[in-house]
Amino acid sequence: MTFNDILKSSFLEKIGEFSFVDSFIALLGAYVLGMFIYWVYKRTFNGVMYSKPFNTSLVLLTMLTTFIILAVTTNVVLSLGMVGALSIVRFRTAIKDPLDLVFLFWSLGTGIILGAGLLPLAILGCVMIGGVLTSFQAKVVKEAPYILMMDVDSENTEITASEIIRKRISRMKLKSKTVGNGRIELIYELRLKNGETGIANELANITGVKNTSLVSYNGEYAV
């Protein structure tokens, strides 16, 4: 037997072991569950800017992981080579929201489970994880946190504005106060009921208030 015969027989054996039907079912399941993850992420997103490319990457990541696992499960040598190749890859995109990291890991885990042929486990896990995430999102928030930034021209104006805020807002906290160049910059953390943002208009009408800005606060704050 020549070397070419060995290669041909090995190639034919791999073709014979490969199942197009099982692979198609796994990849189709990856697409369906990836779209489910896509829907859950879009529904539960609470950040400032929704990123559709990131959400789309969750679907593709699920399918690519399934694709890789289907390949490495057929050959031990190929699996070792794939591990070495993937160790070269470095992901340098900063993940600011911890929940985005959860979705990435969810997509990877779903792809691995589908590639291993455990379709019922993948479906059960996605349904339970999606249910937990949507249940947290379904809770009604009566008082939403906001950051109020205001520039005033004197201390008297600051006192007047603070009194108005205390009358209108039950929970407030001064986060920062900067004095310089003939102006005072104030930053408050407020709790507004049902998104009532009229306080910003009322403060802007006060004589001595140069400008006001009201920003939704999602837990990340920087001056």
C-alpha positions as CSV (number, residue, x, y, z in Angstrom):
1,M,0.0,0.0,0.0
2,T,1.4,3.4,-1.0
3,F,1.2,6.7,0.9
4,N,-1.4,7.9,-1.5
5,D,-3.6,4.9,-0.8
6,I,-3.3,5.6,3.0
7,L,-4.4,9.3,2.4
8,K,-7.3,8.2,0.2
9,S,-8.5,5.6,2.7
10,S,-8.3,8.1,5.6
11,F,-10.1,10.7,3.6
12,L,-12.8,8.3,2.6
13,E,-13.2,7.1,6.2
14,K,-13.7,10.7,7.4
15,I,-16.3,11.3,4.7
16,G,-18.1,8.2,5.7
17,E,-18.1,9.2,9.4
18,F,-19.4,12.7,8.7
19,S,-23.1,13.1,9.0
20,F,-24.6,16.0,7.0
21,V,-28.0,15.6,8.7
22,D,-26.6,15.8,12.2
23,S,-24.4,18.8,11.3
24,F,-27.3,20.6,9.6
25,I,-29.6,20.0,12.6
26,A,-26.8,21.3,15.0
27,L,-26.2,24.4,12.9
28,L,-29.9,25.1,12.4
29,G,-30.4,24.7,16.2
30,A,-27.5,27.1,16.7
31,Y,-29.2,29.7,14.5
32,V,-32.5,29.4,16.2
33,L,-31.1,29.5,19.7
34,G,-28.8,32.3,18.6
35,M,-31.8,34.3,17.4
36,F,-33.4,33.6,20.8
37,I,-30.4,35.1,22.5
38,Y,-30.6,38.0,20.1
39,W,-34.2,38.7,21.1
40,V,-33.5,38.4,24.8
41,Y,-30.5,40.8,24.6
42,K,-32.6,43.4,22.7
43,R,-35.5,43.0,25.1
44,T,-33.4,43.3,28.3
45,F,-30.9,45.9,27.2
46,N,-30.7,48.8,29.7
47,G,-27.6,50.6,28.5
48,V,-27.2,54.0,26.9
49,M,-26.5,53.0,23.3
50,Y,-27.9,49.7,21.8
51,S,-25.4,48.1,19.5
52,K,-27.0,45.9,16.8
53,P,-23.6,44.7,15.5
54,F,-22.8,43.3,19.0
55,N,-26.2,41.6,19.2
56,T,-25.8,40.1,15.7
57,S,-22.3,38.8,16.7
58,L,-24.1,36.8,19.4
59,V,-25.9,34.8,16.7
60,L,-22.8,34.3,14.6
61,L,-20.7,33.4,17.7
62,T,-23.2,30.6,18.6
63,M,-23.1,29.2,15.0
64,L,-19.3,29.5,14.7
65,T,-18.7,27.7,18.1
66,T,-21.0,24.9,17.0
67,F,-19.2,24.7,13.7
68,I,-15.8,24.4,15.5
69,I,-17.0,21.9,18.0
70,L,-18.5,19.7,15.3
71,A,-15.1,19.6,13.7
72,V,-13.0,18.9,16.7
73,T,-15.2,16.1,18.0
74,T,-14.5,14.0,15.0
75,N,-10.7,13.9,15.4
76,V,-8.4,14.1,18.4
77,V,-5.4,15.4,16.4
78,L,-7.6,18.1,14.9
79,S,-8.9,19.1,18.3
80,L,-5.4,19.6,19.6
81,G,-4.5,21.7,16.6
82,M,-7.6,23.8,17.0
83,V,-6.8,24.5,20.6
84,G,-3.3,25.7,19.6
85,A,-4.7,27.9,16.8
86,L,-7.4,29.5,19.0
87,S,-4.8,30.3,21.7
88,I,-3.2,32.8,19.3
89,V,-6.5,34.8,19.1
90,R,-6.6,37.8,21.4
91,F,-9.9,39.7,21.9
92,R,-9.1,43.3,22.7
93,T,-12.6,44.7,22.6
94,A,-13.5,46.2,26.0
95,I,-16.6,44.9,27.6
96,K,-18.0,47.7,29.8
97,D,-21.3,46.1,30.8
98,P,-20.9,42.9,32.9
99,L,-24.2,41.7,31.4
100,D,-22.7,41.8,27.9
101,L,-20.1,39.3,29.1
102,V,-22.8,37.0,30.3
103,F,-24.4,37.1,26.8
104,L,-21.1,36.3,25.2
105,F,-20.5,33.3,27.5
106,W,-24.1,32.2,26.9
107,S,-23.6,32.2,23.2
108,L,-20.3,30.3,23.5
109,G,-21.8,27.7,25.9
110,T,-24.8,27.2,23.7
111,G,-22.6,26.6,20.7
112,I,-20.4,24.1,22.6
113,I,-23.4,22.1,23.9
114,L,-25.0,22.0,20.4
115,G,-21.7,20.9,18.9
116,A,-21.5,18.1,21.4
117,G,-25.0,16.9,20.2
118,L,-26.9,17.8,23.3
119,L,-29.7,19.7,21.7
120,P,-32.3,19.2,24.5
121,L,-29.9,20.5,27.1
122,A,-29.2,23.6,24.9
123,I,-32.9,24.3,24.5
124,L,-33.6,23.8,28.2
125,G,-30.7,26.0,29.2
126,C,-31.6,28.8,26.8
127,V,-35.3,28.8,28.0
128,M,-34.3,29.0,31.6
129,I,-31.6,31.6,31.2
130,G,-33.8,33.7,29.0
131,G,-36.7,33.4,31.5
132,V,-34.5,34.6,34.3
133,L,-33.2,37.6,32.4
134,T,-36.6,38.7,31.2
135,S,-38.1,38.3,34.7
136,F,-35.5,40.7,36.1
137,Q,-36.3,43.1,33.3
138,A,-40.0,42.8,33.8
139,K,-39.8,44.4,37.3
140,V,-41.3,47.8,37.4
141,V,-38.9,50.5,38.5
142,K,-40.9,53.2,40.3
143,E,-37.9,55.6,40.8
144,A,-35.3,55.7,38.0
145,P,-31.9,57.1,38.8
146,Y,-30.7,60.2,36.9
147,I,-27.7,62.5,37.0
148,L,-28.5,66.3,37.0
149,M,-25.7,68.6,35.9
150,M,-26.2,72.3,36.5
151,D,-24.2,75.5,36.1
152,V,-25.0,78.5,38.3
153,D,-23.5,81.9,38.6
154,S,-23.6,82.4,42.4
155,E,-24.0,80.7,45.8
156,N,-27.5,82.2,46.2
157,T,-28.6,80.6,42.9
158,E,-27.2,77.3,44.2
159,I,-29.3,77.6,47.4
160,T,-32.5,78.4,45.4
161,A,-32.0,75.5,43.0
162,S,-31.2,73.1,45.9
163,E,-34.4,74.1,47.7
164,I,-36.5,73.5,44.6
165,I,-34.9,70.1,44.1
166,R,-35.6,69.1,47.7
167,K,-39.3,70.1,47.3
168,R,-39.8,68.1,44.1
169,I,-37.5,65.1,44.7
170,S,-37.6,62.8,47.6
171,R,-34.2,61.3,47.1
172,M,-31.2,63.5,46.1
173,K,-27.5,63.4,46.7
174,L,-24.8,65.9,45.7
175,K,-22.1,64.0,43.8
176,S,-19.8,66.8,42.8
177,K,-19.3,70.6,43.1
178,T,-16.8,72.5,41.1
179,V,-16.1,76.2,41.6
180,G,-14.1,78.4,39.2
181,N,-14.2,81.0,36.5
182,G,-17.1,82.8,38.0
183,R,-19.4,79.8,37.9
184,I,-20.4,76.8,40.1
185,E,-20.9,73.4,38.5
186,L,-23.2,71.0,40.5
187,I,-23.8,67.3,39.8
188,Y,-26.7,65.6,41.7
189,E,-27.9,62.1,41.7
190,L,-31.7,62.1,41.7
191,R,-34.5,59.5,41.8
192,L,-37.4,60.5,39.5
193,K,-40.8,58.8,39.7
194,N,-42.1,57.5,36.4
195,G,-39.5,59.4,34.4
196,E,-40.8,62.9,35.4
197,T,-38.1,65.1,33.9
198,G,-39.9,68.5,34.3
199,I,-37.6,69.4,37.1
200,A,-34.9,70.2,34.5
201,N,-37.2,72.8,32.8
202,E,-38.1,74.3,36.2
203,L,-34.4,74.7,37.2
204,A,-33.5,76.2,33.8
205,N,-36.0,79.0,34.3
206,I,-34.3,80.2,37.5
207,T,-32.4,83.4,37.1
208,G,-28.7,82.7,37.4
209,V,-28.9,79.1,36.1
210,K,-26.8,79.0,32.9
211,N,-27.7,75.4,31.8
212,T,-29.0,72.1,33.0
213,S,-28.6,68.6,31.8
214,L,-30.4,65.5,32.9
215,V,-28.9,62.1,32.0
216,S,-30.2,58.6,32.7
217,Y,-27.9,56.9,35.2
218,N,-27.2,53.2,34.7
219,G,-24.6,52.6,37.4
220,E,-21.5,54.0,35.6
221,Y,-20.5,57.5,36.6
222,A,-17.5,59.6,35.8
223,V,-16.7,63.3,36.1
